[in-house]
Amino acid sequence: MKPYLLQTLKELALLGAIKNKIEISSQELARRLDTSQQTASRYLLELDKKGAITRELGIKKQLIQITSSGVEILQREHLQYQQIFELTDRIHFKGKVVSGLGEGRYYTEQSSYVEQFEQKLGFKPYPGTLNVEIEHIEKNKLRLLKNYDAVIVDGFENGNRTFGGVRCFRAKINGTNGAIVLPLRSHYSNILEFISEHFLREKLGIEDDDEVKIVIYFDK
């Protein structure tokens, strides 16, 4: 919903229009919105067309009440603010499944990693990672993880090769438990690598370009 319509809906709700019909003129609403009477009338007309309010036209004023559809719009807005200020133990992402280069399988089969995953995360990962591409703007959420403790999987040497450490955060993908793994020495990418004890493509019935939902959990 356009910001100006959402603000109009909020003003009506603050006047009690969720539980009761309120009597208000377009001029009175215009003063509350700091706009013209003509513009306020147009906002009400748009909200009415969208099914967010009902209107009964009187002689001088209108009787207006917010519909269940309008209440749902406000509830979604409320939940977003809750996530900003209250739900500080998790971050939500949406993304699409993409194929990797096969490196995830190589790394998750290294015994030194596997042992630590079992010890610190409580499960032995299925070989490979499920790669989920998120929108670039969503990368900003990942920066919040700097403020929270991660499960650290230490790096090691195997022959002539050095394997770096990994930061892990417990997570769920479409409700299935697992973890997000982030290399210690890398910039945040728009590709999230998810590990699980399950072969996720089979268990969740997903393939490339399917949308999935990820919730990352963390503690202060």
N, C-alpha and C positions, 0 to 999 in steps of 0.2 A: 504494500500500500504506500502511496506517495506520502512523504513526510507531513505535508500540510493537512492531509486528510486524517492522518494518525493523530496529529496534534488537536484537530477539531474533535475527534472522537474522545480523546483524553479529557478535554474541557467539558464535554457533555457528561462524561462519567463522573467527573469531580462535582458536577451539579446534581448528581443523583440519578442520572438517566439509565443506569443499569437495572435498578430495582423498580423504578417508577417512571411514569410519564412526567416530563418536566415542561413547564410553560416558559417559552423563551422567544423573543423576537430576533430577527436577523440583525437588527441594530445592536441589541444587547450582546449577542454572540460576537459581533464585529469588534466591540470594545474589548472583550476578553482576548480576542485573537490579535488585536492591534492591526486591524485591516479595515477595508471599506465594507459597507453594508452589502453592496452588490457582490463582493467577493465572498463574504460569509454565506450569502444565499446560494451562491454557486457551489460552495463546499458542501452545504447540506443536501443540495440536489444530487451531487456526485455520490455522497454516502448513501442516500436513498436508493439510487440506481444500483449500487453495489450490494444492496441488501443489508447494510450495516446498521441502519436505523429505520424506524417507521415514523411517519409524520402525519399529523392530523391538522389541517389548516383551520384556524379559527378566524375571528373577525380582525383581531390586531396581532395576535401571537400564534405560535405553533405549539402543539403538544408533540414532544419528541421522546422516543424511547430507543435505547440501543437493543438491537436484536441479538439472538444467540450467536449469529455469525460475527457481529461486531464485538461481542464479549470474547470470542475465541481469538480475534485479532489482538485485543488488549492482553489476553492471557499469554499469547506467544511473546509479546513485547516484554511482559513481566518476567517470563522465564529467561529471556536473554539477559535482562538486568540481574536476575538471580545468579546466572552463570558468571557475570562480571564481578559481582561483589560478594557472593556467598558460596557458590559451588566451587571452592578452591581445591578440591581433591581430585579433579579430573578435567580432561580436555576432550572435546568431541571433534572428530574430523569426518568428512565425507571425501571419498576418492574413487578412482576407478582402478581395477586390476590391470597391471601391465606385465609383460614378460621381461625378465632380467637377462643377464649375459651368462648365467650359470655359475657365477662366482659364489653366490650364497650357498649353494650345495657344497662347494669345495671347502668353504670356511666352516660350515656347520658340521662337517665330518671330521674336523681336526679334534683329536682326542682331548687335548688340553682345553679346548673350548667346551666340548661336550661335558666333560667332568665338572667344569665350573657352572655350566648352565644347570646341570642336575642338582648340584649342591646349593646354588644360590637362588635359582628360580623354581626348583622343585619338579622339573620335568626334563626329559631328554628330547631335544627337538627333532622333528622329522627333517631329514636332509633337505636343505634348501630354505630359502626365504620367500614369502609371498610379497611381491612388490606392489605397493599401492601409490598411485600418483595423485597428489593433492594439488589444488590450485596454488599458484605462486603466492598469492596474498595470504593463504593459510599458513605459510611458513612462519609468519609473525607469531603464531601461537606457540611454535616450537621453542621460541626464545624464552618463554615462560619457564621452560624446564631447567634453565640455568639456576633458578631459585630453589630447586628441590633436589633432594638426595636421590641418586640413581643407584641401581644395583651395578656394581663395577665388576666386570669380567676382565681379569688382568691379561696383559699381553705376554708373549713367550717367544722363545726361539726354537725352531725345528730345523736342525741341520744348518744350512747356510741362510735360511729365510727367517725373517722376523715378522711376527704377527702382532698387530697393535691391540691395545685394550679397547673395550667396548662398554658403553653405558647402556643399561637396560631399564626399561620401565614396563611394569606389568600392564597389560592391556587386554581388551577384548575386541574381536572383529566379528561383526554380526552375531554377538552374544557368545562367541567361543573364546575360551581363555588362551592366552599366549603372552608375548612380550614384543615390544618394539626395541630394536637394537640400533644404536647410534655409535659409529666409530668415534673414539676419543679425539682423534686428530683429523677432523674433517669439518667443513662448513655444513650448515644445515641445507639439506636438499629438499626438493619437492617430491622425492620418492621415499616413502616410509617402508622399511623392511620389517616384516612381521614373522616371528618364529612361533611355532606351536608344536605340541607333541603329535598333532594330526596332520595328514596330508589335506590341507585346507581346500584346495580346489575340488577335491572329491567330496570331502565332508560337507562343505557348504554349497556344492553344486555351482561353482562360479568359474568363469573363464575371462579372458582378456576383454576389457572394456565394460565389464559388469560393475555397477556401483556397489560399494560396501561402506559400512559405517564402523569407525574405529573409536574406541574410548580409551584414552591413556590415563592411568591412575598414578597418583604420586602423593607423597607425604611431605610436610614441611620439614 
